[in-house]
Amino acid sequence: MSERPAIYVLEHDFDRLSAMLEKQPHDNATADALSSELDRANLVDAEKLPAGTVTMNSLVHFRNEVNGSEYTLKLVYPNQQEADEERVSVLAPAGAALLGLGVGDRIDWPVAGNKELSLKIINVTQAK
């Protein structure tokens, strides 16, 4: 995995995510990875959140640098996923990887089959 960029997480997102993670099975690799990310996160309130930071319910426009595909997804809690909308759960590898990153950040994140996603954040729109 490449060097991990600093991440910023809203305090209320941190509290809700921490409570959610306590209920996850202990053999959930993505939950464990998300927990590690939260452990290293800079916790901030909304007024101190750097512009362009991915928070829960943000719309994130990113590029998969392996194949050049671009996507706009909403980062959501697992219970907010709906089949007809382009959303990614924070408990999916890409969702866990995106939380707290900012525009221009890149991250490599392991996925099933010993592969990695190489993602670059292009734009972030905060939830209203």
C-alpha positions as CSV (number, residue, x, y, z in Angstrom):
1,M,0.0,0.0,0.0
2,S,1.3,3.5,-0.8
3,E,1.9,6.1,1.9
4,R,-1.4,7.0,3.4
5,P,-2.5,10.7,3.2
6,A,-3.7,12.5,6.3
7,I,-7.5,12.1,6.8
8,Y,-10.0,14.3,8.5
9,V,-13.3,13.0,10.0
10,L,-16.1,15.0,11.5
11,E,-16.5,14.3,15.2
12,H,-20.2,13.2,14.8
13,D,-19.3,10.9,11.9
14,F,-16.5,9.4,14.1
15,D,-18.9,8.7,16.9
16,R,-21.5,7.1,14.7
17,L,-19.0,5.0,12.8
18,S,-17.3,3.9,16.0
19,A,-20.7,2.7,17.4
20,M,-21.4,0.9,14.1
21,L,-18.0,-0.8,14.1
22,E,-18.6,-2.2,17.6
23,K,-21.4,-4.2,16.2
24,Q,-19.4,-5.7,13.3
25,P,-18.1,-9.3,13.3
26,H,-14.5,-9.5,14.4
27,D,-13.5,-11.2,11.2
28,N,-14.6,-8.4,8.9
29,A,-11.4,-7.2,7.2
30,T,-13.0,-4.0,5.8
31,A,-14.4,-3.1,9.2
32,D,-11.0,-3.7,10.7
33,A,-9.4,-1.4,8.1
34,L,-12.0,1.3,8.7
35,S,-11.3,1.1,12.4
36,S,-7.6,1.6,11.7
37,E,-8.3,4.6,9.5
38,L,-10.5,6.1,12.3
39,D,-7.7,5.5,14.8
40,R,-5.3,7.7,12.7
41,A,-7.9,10.3,11.7
42,N,-7.8,14.0,12.6
43,L,-11.1,14.7,14.3
44,V,-12.7,18.1,13.5
45,D,-16.0,19.9,13.7
46,A,-17.7,21.1,10.6
47,E,-16.2,24.6,10.8
48,K,-12.6,23.2,10.7
49,L,-13.1,20.6,8.0
50,P,-10.7,21.3,5.1
51,A,-12.6,22.1,1.9
52,G,-13.0,19.1,-0.4
53,T,-12.9,16.5,2.3
54,V,-14.9,13.3,2.0
55,T,-17.4,12.9,4.9
56,M,-20.4,10.6,5.3
57,N,-23.1,11.4,2.8
58,S,-20.6,13.4,0.6
59,L,-20.9,13.0,-3.2
60,V,-17.4,11.9,-4.3
61,H,-16.2,12.1,-7.9
62,F,-13.1,9.9,-8.3
63,R,-11.0,8.2,-10.9
64,N,-9.9,4.6,-10.8
65,E,-6.3,5.2,-11.9
66,V,-5.9,1.5,-13.0
67,N,-8.5,1.7,-15.8
68,G,-9.3,5.4,-16.0
69,S,-13.0,5.0,-15.1
70,E,-14.6,7.9,-13.3
71,Y,-17.4,7.6,-10.8
72,T,-19.5,9.8,-8.6
73,L,-20.7,8.0,-5.6
74,K,-22.4,9.0,-2.3
75,L,-20.5,7.7,0.7
76,V,-23.2,6.2,3.0
77,Y,-23.8,4.0,6.1
78,P,-24.6,0.4,5.2
79,N,-28.3,0.9,6.1
80,Q,-28.6,3.8,3.5
81,Q,-27.7,1.7,0.5
82,E,-30.4,1.6,-2.2
83,A,-30.1,-0.4,-5.4
84,D,-31.3,2.4,-7.7
85,E,-28.7,5.0,-6.6
86,E,-25.0,5.2,-7.0
87,R,-23.9,4.8,-3.4
88,V,-21.0,3.1,-1.7
89,S,-21.1,1.9,1.8
90,V,-18.4,2.9,4.2
91,L,-18.1,-0.8,4.9
92,A,-17.1,-1.5,1.3
93,P,-13.4,-1.4,0.6
94,A,-13.6,1.7,-1.7
95,G,-15.9,3.4,0.8
96,A,-13.6,2.8,3.7
97,A,-10.7,4.0,1.6
98,L,-12.5,7.3,0.6
99,L,-13.5,8.5,4.0
100,G,-11.6,11.5,5.2
101,L,-9.6,12.0,2.0
102,G,-9.5,15.3,0.1
103,V,-9.5,16.4,-3.5
104,G,-6.3,15.4,-5.2
105,D,-5.5,12.6,-2.7
106,R,-4.7,9.1,-4.0
107,I,-4.9,5.9,-2.2
108,D,-4.3,2.2,-3.0
109,W,-6.8,-0.1,-1.2
110,P,-6.8,-3.9,-1.2
111,V,-9.9,-5.6,-2.6
112,A,-10.9,-9.2,-3.1
113,G,-8.6,-11.4,-5.2
114,N,-5.3,-9.8,-4.0
115,K,-6.0,-6.8,-6.2
116,E,-5.9,-3.1,-5.3
117,L,-8.0,-0.1,-6.3
118,S,-5.9,3.0,-7.1
119,L,-8.3,5.9,-6.5
120,K,-7.9,9.7,-7.0
121,I,-10.4,12.1,-5.6
122,I,-11.4,14.7,-8.3
123,N,-14.2,16.6,-6.5
124,V,-16.3,16.4,-3.3
125,T,-19.7,17.9,-2.7
126,Q,-20.7,18.0,1.0
127,A,-24.1,16.7,2.1
128,K,-26.6,19.4,2.9
